[in-house]
Amino acid sequence: IGYNYRMEQLQAAFLRVKLKRLSQWIQARRKHAKLYDRLLSDLEPFVRVPRELFGSRSNYYIYAIQCSERERLKAYLDKKSIVTQVHYPTPIHLQKAYRHLGYKKGDFPVSEKLAKETLSLPMYPELSELQIRYVAHTIHEFYRKRHV
């Protein structure tokens, strides 16, 4: 009762169209990730690009870097009209839903460190090479200004 079958059918129709393009979109994202990798790899230790595990292939739904000074970098990119996101700001063991497990800050230091350093850069199939180069150039500019 109250279930909207028309909406379900409409969503299914959209999904059928989108699924036809899925492999093409994944291929585009993988190409974008390789360009980001190449353009940002020289920024270590300030920026670490994502790595694929041996035997796996990412679809790069997000392109999340680890970076020092994340909040400052995010603000700098925002001023340059580059939209970034922090997808997982709180490690799972510190989330309210898992309090009953009794974990506290410091129990999983790697997760906590990653939660403070991870920043997702723009990533979508229609992204252009010029846009990716602009993002990478702006990140270089940020660290050059701070560490020269």
C-alpha atoms as a printed R data frame, in Angstrom:
    type eleno elety resid chain resno      x      y       z
1   ATOM     1    CA   ILE     A     1  0.000  0.000   0.000
2   ATOM     2    CA   GLY     A     2  1.369  3.363  -0.970
3   ATOM     3    CA   TYR     A     3  4.097  1.747  -3.060
4   ATOM     4    CA   ASN     A     4  4.634  3.641  -6.289
5   ATOM     5    CA   TYR     A     5  5.012  1.083  -9.091
6   ATOM     6    CA   ARG     A     6  5.216  3.816 -11.734
7   ATOM     7    CA   MET     A     7  8.253  5.293 -10.027
8   ATOM     8    CA   GLU     A     8  9.828  1.839  -9.839
9   ATOM     9    CA   GLN     A     9  9.220  1.301 -13.556
10  ATOM    10    CA   LEU     A    10 10.659  4.717 -14.386
11  ATOM    11    CA   GLN     A    11 13.764  4.023 -12.317
12  ATOM    12    CA   ALA     A    12 14.140  0.631 -14.011
13  ATOM    13    CA   ALA     A    13 13.914  2.300 -17.439
14  ATOM    14    CA   PHE     A    14 16.657  4.792 -16.502
15  ATOM    15    CA   LEU     A    15 18.813  2.011 -15.124
16  ATOM    16    CA   ARG     A    16 18.466 -0.061 -18.324
17  ATOM    17    CA   VAL     A    17 19.761  2.899 -20.344
18  ATOM    18    CA   LYS     A    18 22.579  3.594 -17.893
19  ATOM    19    CA   LEU     A    19 23.708 -0.041 -17.719
20  ATOM    20    CA   LYS     A    20 24.442  0.014 -21.451
21  ATOM    21    CA   ARG     A    21 27.086  2.665 -20.766
22  ATOM    22    CA   LEU     A    22 28.538  1.227 -17.570
23  ATOM    23    CA   SER     A    23 31.688 -0.360 -19.020
24  ATOM    24    CA   GLN     A    24 32.352  2.773 -21.090
25  ATOM    25    CA   TRP     A    25 32.031  4.929 -17.939
26  ATOM    26    CA   ILE     A    26 34.313  2.642 -15.943
27  ATOM    27    CA   GLN     A    27 36.882  2.726 -18.741
28  ATOM    28    CA   ALA     A    28 36.766  6.550 -18.722
29  ATOM    29    CA   ARG     A    29 37.190  6.650 -14.933
30  ATOM    30    CA   ARG     A    30 40.169  4.284 -15.110
31  ATOM    31    CA   LYS     A    31 41.753  6.511 -17.771
32  ATOM    32    CA   HIS     A    32 41.182  9.577 -15.577
33  ATOM    33    CA   ALA     A    33 42.712  7.802 -12.576
34  ATOM    34    CA   LYS     A    34 45.856  6.954 -14.548
35  ATOM    35    CA   LEU     A    35 46.247 10.607 -15.520
36  ATOM    36    CA   TYR     A    36 45.760 11.733 -11.912
37  ATOM    37    CA   ASP     A    37 48.302  9.080 -10.843
38  ATOM    38    CA   ARG     A    38 50.860 10.372 -13.309
39  ATOM    39    CA   LEU     A    39 50.304 14.054 -12.523
40  ATOM    40    CA   LEU     A    40 50.292 13.693  -8.735
41  ATOM    41    CA   SER     A    41 52.817 10.928  -8.088
42  ATOM    42    CA   ASP     A    42 55.710 13.376  -7.674
43  ATOM    43    CA   LEU     A    43 54.033 15.040  -4.676
44  ATOM    44    CA   GLU     A    44 54.892 12.308  -2.192
45  ATOM    45    CA   PRO     A    45 55.104 12.540   0.805
46  ATOM    46    CA   PHE     A    46 52.456 15.320   0.776
47  ATOM    47    CA   VAL     A    47 50.062 13.408  -1.490
48  ATOM    48    CA   ARG     A    48 49.658  9.668  -1.938
49  ATOM    49    CA   VAL     A    49 47.573  8.433  -4.839
50  ATOM    50    CA   PRO     A    50 45.388  5.327  -4.559
51  ATOM    51    CA   ARG     A    51 46.912  1.990  -5.478
52  ATOM    52    CA   GLU     A    52 45.155 -1.028  -6.893
53  ATOM    53    CA   LEU     A    53 45.795 -4.269  -5.099
54  ATOM    54    CA   PHE     A    54 47.447 -7.028  -7.105
55  ATOM    55    CA   GLY     A    55 44.826 -8.971  -9.019
56  ATOM    56    CA   SER     A    56 42.129 -6.326  -8.650
57  ATOM    57    CA   ARG     A    57 40.793 -3.489 -10.796
58  ATOM    58    CA   SER     A    58 39.125 -0.431  -9.348
59  ATOM    59    CA   ASN     A    59 36.197  1.217 -11.085
60  ATOM    60    CA   TYR     A    60 37.284  4.497  -9.438
61  ATOM    61    CA   TYR     A    61 33.826  5.428  -8.261
62  ATOM    62    CA   ILE     A    62 35.837  7.924  -6.219
63  ATOM    63    CA   TYR     A    63 39.461  8.987  -6.563
64  ATOM    64    CA   ALA     A    64 40.596  9.456  -2.977
65  ATOM    65    CA   ILE     A    65 44.077 10.728  -2.220
66  ATOM    66    CA   GLN     A    66 45.811 10.780   1.124
67  ATOM    67    CA   CYS     A    67 47.156 14.243   1.760
68  ATOM    68    CA   SER     A    68 48.766 16.348   4.430
69  ATOM    69    CA   GLU     A    69 46.909 19.498   5.427
70  ATOM    70    CA   ARG     A    70 43.669 18.125   4.047
71  ATOM    71    CA   GLU     A    71 41.355 20.850   5.334
72  ATOM    72    CA   ARG     A    72 43.619 23.617   4.011
73  ATOM    73    CA   LEU     A    73 44.001 21.868   0.657
74  ATOM    74    CA   LYS     A    74 40.239 21.348   0.435
75  ATOM    75    CA   ALA     A    75 39.612 25.054   1.154
76  ATOM    76    CA   TYR     A    76 42.263 26.084  -1.390
77  ATOM    77    CA   LEU     A    77 40.741 23.881  -4.079
78  ATOM    78    CA   ASP     A    78 37.294 25.210  -3.240
79  ATOM    79    CA   LYS     A    79 38.536 28.781  -3.797
80  ATOM    80    CA   LYS     A    80 39.738 27.643  -7.222
81  ATOM    81    CA   SER     A    81 36.263 26.202  -8.030
82  ATOM    82    CA   ILE     A    82 37.359 22.593  -7.599
83  ATOM    83    CA   VAL     A    83 34.776 20.554  -5.710
84  ATOM    84    CA   THR     A    84 36.204 17.875  -3.431
85  ATOM    85    CA   GLN     A    85 34.626 15.664  -0.803
86  ATOM    86    CA   VAL     A    86 35.541 13.960   2.426
87  ATOM    87    CA   HIS     A    87 33.677 10.679   2.130
88  ATOM    88    CA   TYR     A    88 34.528  8.978   5.418
89  ATOM    89    CA   PRO     A    89 35.443 11.611   8.017
90  ATOM    90    CA   THR     A    90 34.819  9.313  11.004
91  ATOM    91    CA   PRO     A    91 36.353  5.840  11.218
92  ATOM    92    CA   ILE     A    92 33.811  3.059  11.687
93  ATOM    93    CA   HIS     A    93 34.946  2.167  15.198
94  ATOM    94    CA   LEU     A    94 34.186  5.746  16.350
95  ATOM    95    CA   GLN     A    95 30.744  5.985  14.769
96  ATOM    96    CA   LYS     A    96 27.682  6.040  17.002
97  ATOM    97    CA   ALA     A    97 26.289  2.834  15.505
98  ATOM    98    CA   TYR     A    98 29.325  0.905  16.750
99  ATOM    99    CA   ARG     A    99 29.754  2.428  20.218
100 ATOM   100    CA   HIS     A   100 28.401 -0.762  21.763
101 ATOM   101    CA   LEU     A   101 31.624 -2.513  20.674
102 ATOM   102    CA   GLY     A   102 33.569 -0.409  23.166
103 ATOM   103    CA   TYR     A   103 36.300  0.893  20.890
104 ATOM   104    CA   LYS     A   104 37.809  4.275  21.633
105 ATOM   105    CA   LYS     A   105 39.999  6.838  19.911
106 ATOM   106    CA   GLY     A   106 43.457  5.367  19.432
107 ATOM   107    CA   ASP     A   107 42.331  1.742  19.070
108 ATOM   108    CA   PHE     A   108 42.742  1.814  15.277
109 ATOM   109    CA   PRO     A   109 45.368  4.489  14.575
110 ATOM   110    CA   VAL     A   110 45.714  3.729  10.856
111 ATOM   111    CA   SER     A   111 41.969  4.128  10.272
112 ATOM   112    CA   GLU     A   112 41.973  7.343  12.280
113 ATOM   113    CA   LYS     A   113 44.928  8.716  10.320
114 ATOM   114    CA   LEU     A   114 43.265  7.880   6.999
115 ATOM   115    CA   ALA     A   115 40.018  9.518   8.108
116 ATOM   116    CA   LYS     A   116 41.951 12.765   8.683
117 ATOM   117    CA   GLU     A   117 43.951 12.638   5.440
118 ATOM   118    CA   THR     A   118 41.636 11.270   2.749
119 ATOM   119    CA   LEU     A   119 40.226 13.671   0.150
120 ATOM   120    CA   SER     A   120 38.183 12.698  -2.894
121 ATOM   121    CA   LEU     A   121 39.027 14.595  -6.061
122 ATOM   122    CA   PRO     A   122 36.607 15.194  -8.923
123 ATOM   123    CA   MET     A   123 35.919 11.896 -10.697
124 ATOM   124    CA   TYR     A   124 33.210 11.259 -13.237
125 ATOM   125    CA   PRO     A   125 33.220  9.876 -16.781
126 ATOM   126    CA   GLU     A   126 32.717 13.229 -18.508
127 ATOM   127    CA   LEU     A   127 35.736 14.829 -16.826
128 ATOM   128    CA   SER     A   128 38.110 16.241 -19.414
129 ATOM   129    CA   GLU     A   129 41.882 15.905 -19.496
130 ATOM   130    CA   LEU     A   130 42.107 19.693 -19.180
131 ATOM   131    CA   GLN     A   131 40.024 19.608 -15.992
132 ATOM   132    CA   ILE     A   132 42.181 16.866 -14.482
133 ATOM   133    CA   ARG     A   133 45.313 18.812 -15.365
134 ATOM   134    CA   TYR     A   134 43.830 21.908 -13.706
135 ATOM   135    CA   VAL     A   135 43.095 19.958 -10.510
136 ATOM   136    CA   ALA     A   136 46.619 18.496 -10.451
137 ATOM   137    CA   HIS     A   137 48.225 21.872 -11.230
138 ATOM   138    CA   THR     A   138 46.255 23.512  -8.417
139 ATOM   139    CA   ILE     A   139 47.314 20.824  -5.930
140 ATOM   140    CA   HIS     A   140 50.943 21.327  -6.989
141 ATOM   141    CA   GLU     A   141 50.493 25.079  -6.570
142 ATOM   142    CA   PHE     A   142 49.116 24.606  -3.029
143 ATOM   143    CA   TYR     A   143 52.059 22.497  -1.856
144 ATOM   144    CA   ARG     A   144 54.631 24.629  -3.677
145 ATOM   145    CA   LYS     A   145 53.371 27.739  -1.868
146 ATOM   146    CA   ARG     A   146 53.500 25.988   1.499
147 ATOM   147    CA   HIS     A   147 56.727 24.025   1.216
148 ATOM   148    CA   VAL     A   148 59.161 26.065  -0.876
